[in-house]
Amino acid sequence: MEQQSNLEKDLSVSSFLDEKEKSGYKQSVRLVSNDPSASPAATHKPPFISAALMLLNNTILCISFTIVVPTSERFVQHLGGGNGLSGVIIGLPTITALVLLYPMLRFSTPKAAKGYTIYRRPYTMSCISCIIGHIMYALADKAKSVALILVSRIFTGVACTMFLYHKRYFTDKALISIKYRTSMGVVNSVMATLGLTAGPFIGGLMAKSSMKSQSDIWNEYTSGNWLMAFIWVGLFLFGFACFREVLSPQTDVKEEVVEEKHVINDVKQDTNSKLGFVGCLVIFVVAFSGFSAYFLLNAYQASVPIYTSMLYNYSSFQAGNFLSLAGIINVPLLLIFSYLTRYLTDRDIILLGCCLNIVCMVIHITIHYTGKEFVQPYFIIYTLVFFGSSIANSPSVSLLTKVLHPKYHLIGNVAVQISISLSDTVGAIFGGAFRSFSPVVFFAVCLILNVMSVLALLIIWKKLKVKLRLA
């Protein structure tokens, strides 16, 4: 009787869709039973230990990326470099990751894998390159070489290709069902936030604790990198022993998507579908929204040590605490928001984050012109910018996997990662060169980019609409 009931439900859905098709109402449909027990694809998840290692790798990689933020400007000056090099040091890893993105994709998807991604390969590569990069950075003072710092950050950039795989892992249809992609995307952002929080704090704390050291090997500029090198060795060994690879789908039952309207009008859900102009436009707008959000965050983050030094005479340790405290506040906010994502669509989340960034920029410009740039409002603004940028970028890949044909998921994923890599680099360089231009220019550029993102999202708003019907 139960099987007959399920069959009747499936037939009723099929009849409904046939009627719609006859009336000229085109839909993109894949069918599934209403019985949750009969549809494991609606709830399948990646191996717990592997997912935990990917999240941990994300956090530690963000620490490696930001641990130099509080001390980079002073370290460059200590070695005789110019002011602009501080931003280059912070942003160089992501532009390196962008250049190496295609080779890493080929490395992680060999022919023997039959189309599946071997996540162990980029994971292992990220650990090894970070170990080398941190050791080289720590030896730069001994060598009295700014060039060695740049080379060390290039090695860190090899590891930063892993940022693509953090997002891809939690949107891979072979590993995780569509039901969990948005929530796992937010969790991934939370882990990145923890790393972005801990990085400046650890950098500032290690700088303060070793400030009196006269050694060229272990001092306020290098101690944090020695610590990270040891942490990466531990993560490498743990991953080597415990990481579980999945090279085949966990179930043969397909996920279900019933859309009342075309998400992309010229993308038909069949094996011969083409991306088309609208599909390319959707990818561009979603990627650009991620670029504008992360550009703002990285520009602010790189400028905080400089700006607080100019206005409040902050030390590296104090600047690191400033950045870390904002991140600590954001962690529970993002966790709460991860629960609220079940009531919001992906497009709503992206728009909300971009609008929050615009409000923050308008408030900061107003405070700047009134001459009341006290540390408290500046801190609140940076905290909200951190939150807005994090939520604006968190569902980008998830959204594209829902509105694009599966054969274009990788293209969307790579486009988002390219935009983030560019924003990390350009934003960090822009913020690191804060002394070179007026604060008004800084605020105006950040504001214009986020306004453009909101306008672009509103233009294609209907194209981003998707209604999911999951078993």
N, C-alpha and C positions, 0 to 999 in steps of 0.2 A: 504493500500500500504506500509506503514512504517513497519507494522508487517511482511508483506511478505518479505520485503527487509532484515529485521533482520534475518528471518528464512533462507533465501538464503545464508547469510553470515555464519551462523552457520553450514549449510550443506556443504558449501565449505571448511570450516575448518575441518569438520569431514572427508570429502573425502580425503583431503590432508593427514590427520593423518592415514587413512586406507591404503593409498598407501605406506606411510613410514613403517607401521607395516608389510605389505606384503613383503617389500624388506628387512626385517630383521633388520631394524633400530628401536631399542626400544626407547620408550619415556615415560616420566611420564607426563600425561596430565589430566587436569580438565577443562571443557569447560564453557564458559560464553558468553553472548551476547555482541556485540560491542556497543550496545546502553548504554551510561553511566546511563541514567535515569532508565534503566531496571536492573541495577546491583548495588544496594546499598551496597553490600558487598565490592565493590572496594573502597568505600569512607567512611565507617562507622568509627566513633570515639567514645571514651569513654565520659561519662558526663563531662562537662567542670569543674564544681566545684570539682569533685572527682579527675580529672587529675591535677588540680591546687594544691589540697591538697597533692597529692602524690609527686609532684615536690617540693613543699614547705617543706614537710617532709624530702625529700632527702637533700635539702640545709641545714636545721637546724641540721639534724643528722650528716652531714659532719662537721658542726661547732662544735658540741659536741665532735666529734672524734678528732679534731685538736686544740681545744681551749687550751689544756694543753701543746702543743708542746713548746711554748716559755719559759715556767716556770717549766716544769716537772723535768729537771735535778737539778735546784737550789732547788726546793721543796724537792726532795728526799735527797739531801745533808743537807738541813735544818733539816730534820727529822732523819738524821743519816744513810741513806741508801747508797748503793754503786752506782758507775757510771752506771753500766749495767742496773740498774732498770729503768732508764729513758726510754730506748727503750721498756722494758717490759710493762711499764705503757701505752705507746702510742699504742703498738701493741696488748695488751691483749684483747680489745673488739672484734677484728675480729676473733681471735682463739676461743673465747667464742661463737661467732655467728656460727662458723663452727660446733662446738659440738652440738649446739641447732638447727641446720638447719632441721634435720629430724623431731624432735618433733613439730617444728613450722609449717612444711608442713602438718603434720597430723592435727594440730590445725586449720589451715586455710582452709582445704578441708574436712570437715566432710561429712559423708554419706548423710546427709539430703540435702546437696548442689548439689548432683547428678553430681559430677565431676567438678563443678565450684569452683573457689577460692573465699572465702569471705575475701576480702582485708581489710575490716573494723577491723577484728580481729588482724592481725599483726600491723596495723596502731595504734590501741588503745594500744596494748602491748608495742610498741616502745615509745609512749608518757609516759606511766606510769613508765616503767623501767628507762627512762632517767631522769624523775623527781627524782626518788629514788637515782639513781646513782650520779647525780650532788649534791644533798643534802649531801650524805655520803662523797663525795670528799671534799665538803666545810667544813665538820666537822672533817676532818682528822687532821688538825693542832691543833684543840682544844683537840683531843684525843692523839696527838703526836704519831700517828700510821701510818706507811707505809702500814701495812696490810689493814687498812681501805681504803686506796687509791686503792689498788688492788681489794678489794671487790667492791668498787664503779665502777671501770672500768669493772668488770664482769657484773654488772647491765647494764652498757652502751652497753656491748656486746650483751645482750639480745635484745636491740633495734636495734643493727646492723644487725640482721637477716632480717630487713626491706630492706636492700640493694638488697636482692634477689627479693623482690616484686616490687621495683622500676623498675627494668629491665623487670620483668615478666608482669607487668601491661601494659607496652607499646609494648608488643609483644603478648599479649593474643588475640587469634583469635576471641574470643567472644566480645572483646572490640574495637579492632583497626584493620583495614585492612592492608594487606601486603604492600600497597602503601605507608603508612606513618611510617612504623616501623623503617626504617633507620633514617629518619629525626627526629623522636621523640626520638630515641636512642641518637642522638647528642644533642638534647635539654636537655635530662636527664643528659648528661655529662656536659653541660653548667651549669645547676643548681648545680651539684656536685662541679664544679669548683668554683662557687660563695661561696659555703660553705667552701671549702678548702681554699679559699682566705680570707673569713671573719673570720674564726676560729682563725688563728694565730694573725690577726690584733686585734680582740676583746680581745684575751688573753693577748697580749702585752699592749694594751691600758688600760685594767682594772688593770693590774699589775702596770703600771706607775701611774695611778690615785689613787691607794690605797697603794702606796709604803710606805707612812709615817704613815699608820695606825698601831697601836700597839695591835689591837684586834686579838684574836685567831680565831674569827669567820669570820670577814671581813678584809682581807689583800691582799697583792699582789698575793698570791698563790690561794686564795679561792674566790675572788670577782667575777671572770668570771663565776664560776660554779653556784653561787647564781643567777646571771643574767640569765643563761641558764635554770635553774630550773623554773623561772617565765615564760620564753618564752614557755617552753614545756607545762606548765599549760594552757596557752592561746591557743596553737595549739590543745591540747586535747579537750578543750571545743568547739572550732570552728569545729573540725572534728566530734565530737559527734553530733553536731546540723546539720551539712551540708553535711556530706559524703553520697553519693548515691551509693548503691550497685547494680551491674548488675549480676543477677543469671541466665540469659538466653541469647542466641545469639540475637543480634540486628536485624538479618535478616536470612532468610533461604536460601538465595542465596549464593553459595560458591564462594570463590576467585578462580581466574584463574592462573594457572602456565603452560606455555608451554616451555619445555626445549628441546633444540636441541640435547643435549647430556645428558647422565646420570650424575647427580651430584654425586651420590654415586652408583656405578655400581651394588652392590649387595643389594640395598634397593629398592624394588619395591613399587610403590605407590598404595598399596591396603591394605585391612584390615589385611592381613596375612603377611605383610612385616616383615623382620627381620633386625636388626641393622647391623649385620655383622662386619667383621674386618675393612673394609674401613670406615664404619660409625663411629666405635669407634675411628679410627685413626683421622678422621676429628674433632670429639669432642675434642680429646686430644690435637691436634695441636692448635685449636682455643683457648682452655682454657689455654694452655701453653703460647701462645702469650700474653694473658691478664695477666698471672702471671708475665712474664718477664717485661712487660711495667709498671705494678703497683709496682713491686718490686723496680724497678729503681726510680720511683716517690717517694715512701714511704721512701726508703733509703736516698735519697737526702733530703727529707723534714725533716726527723728526725736528719740528720747530720748538717743541716744548722745552728741551734743555736750553736752547738759545733764548727763547722768549722769556722764560722764567729767570734766566740769568740777567737779562737786560732790565726786567721790571722789578724783580724781587730779590736779586742777588743770590739766587739759589746755587748750591753746589751740585755736583754730579749725583751725589747720594740723595739729595733732596728732590732733584728732578726725577730720579728713578722711582722714588717713593710716590711722587705725584702721579706718574704714569701707572704705577702698579695699583694704587688705591682706586683709581678710576676703573681699572680692569676688575678688581675685586668686587666693586659695587655692581658691575655689569653681569657678573656670573649668575647671581640669583635672579636678576632681571631676565636674563636669557633663558634660564631654566623655567621660570614662570611663563615666559612667552612661548617656550616649546610646548607647553600644555595648551596654550590658547590657539596654537596653529590649527587645531582640529576645527576651529570655528571660522578660520580665515582661508581664503584661497591663496595660492602662491603669488598671483599678481597683486592681491591686496597687500601682502607682506612687503613686496618690493616697493610699491608705491608709498606705503606708510614710512618705510625707512628713509626714502629719498625726501619726503615732505618734512620729516623730523630734522634732517640735515639742513634743509633750507631755513626752517625756523631758527635753528641754532646759529646759522650764519648771519641772519638778519639781526638777531639779538646781539651777537658779538660786534657787528659793525656799529650798532647803536651805542653799545657800551664804549667802544673805542672813540667814537666822536664826542661822547659826553665826558671823556677823560676819567671815567670811573672803573678802570680795569683792575679791580681788586682781585686778590687771589681766589676768593670764594666763587664769584660768578664765573671766572675763567675756568675753574675746576669743574663746575657744574656743566658748562658748555662743552668742555672736552669729554666729560662722561657721557653726555647725551649724544655727541657726535660718534663716540665709540659704539654706543648702543644702536643708533640709527644705521650706521654703516654695516654693522654686523648682521642686523636683520634684513637689510636691503639686499645683501649678497647671498644669504643662506639658502634661499629656495631657487636660485637661478638655474642650476643644473636639473633639479627636480622638475621645474616648470617645463624646461625644454624636452625632457624625456616624456612628458605627458602630451605635449602638443605637436611633437615631431614623430615621423615614422621611425621605428627602431633602427633602421639602417643609417639614420642621420644623427643618432644620439652621440656618437663619438665626435662628429663635427661640432655639435653644440657644446659638448664638454670641453673640447680643445679651444673653441672660440672664447668661452668664459674664462678659461685658464690664461689664455693670451692677454685678455683684457686686464685680469688681475695682476699678472706679471708686469705689464706695462705700467699699471697704476702704482704698484709697489715701488717700481724703479723711479718713474717720473715724479711721483708724489714725494718720495723720500729725498730726491735731489732738490725738488722745489722747496720743501720745508727746510732742508739743510742749508739752503742758500738764503735763509730768511733775512740775514743782515744786508743782503745785496739790493733789496728793494723795499718799497713802502709796505707796511702792514695792510693798507687799503688794497693794494694789488693782490696780495695773498688772499684776502677775504673775497675779493671780486671774482677771481679765477675759480675758487672753490664754489662760490654761489652760482655762477653761470653754468658750470658743469652739471650741478644737481638740478637746476631749473630745466636745462635741456633734457635731462633724463626723464623728468616728470612729464614734460610736453610730449616726448617721444612715446612714453608708455601710454598716455591718454590717446594718442593718435591710433595706436594699434590695440587699444583696450579690448575690443570685441574679439580680436584674433587670439587673445590669450585666454579666452573663456573656455573652460573644460569642465564637464560634469562627469564624475566618476561613479560607476556603479560596481562596487566590489562585493564579492561573496563574503 
